[in-house]
Amino acid sequence: MNVLILTGAGISAESGIPTFRGPDGLWEGHRVEDVATPEAFERDPELVQTFYNGRRAALQSNEVQPNAAHIALAEFERSHQGNFLLVTQNIDDLHQRSGSQNILPMHGELLKARCVDSGDLFDWTGDLTADTPHPRSDGKPGRLRPHVVWFGEMPIGLDEIDAAARQADLFIAIGTSALVYPAAGIVQATAPLCRRVEINLDDTPQSPAFDQKIRGKASVEVPKFLQSLG
């Protein structure tokens, strides 16, 4: 059985990472246009770096840990015999910490930095500023930015995601609002005989495209559903 998983902000919200929207959302006090677009970075890189520095530090706090849904997905992957791909819209590392292996972070990774000029990627746990030395430039300041896909940029791995969708026997969307494309359209690319399952707190614009809708917390419903697969 070929399995494709898509996870969104809802799975990480239970681990203490706020979602983008809502009264306590990540964008509170900031316009998306000011902190999450290439134009914002060109206009005010200090503001953008400060915003992501805060998120990077928060991700590494002791309070943020994988929850039962992350762990269940990693355990399922270890025991699964067929193809398995976990596509995540989240930029945190909770799937990696849980032990998941075949992960495609389509919106980037917060704990990586990217050189604007060369595209080189580096593991990164500290702050980034305009004066941060490029790791390969003998201490000279480099043009480093968070390795995050901003609004207006192309998500990562779209060809691989499309191929996995067309070959999937089971597609599970977990904790995603189905408002952000192209992730929201993955369910439409799945094969006609694919079983499509949506696990979320509420209905989404894509809910009618799913064969099975499960409502509840990911930490409760994901382990339960994966165990039911045998």
Disulfide bonds with the S-S distance in Angstrom:
none
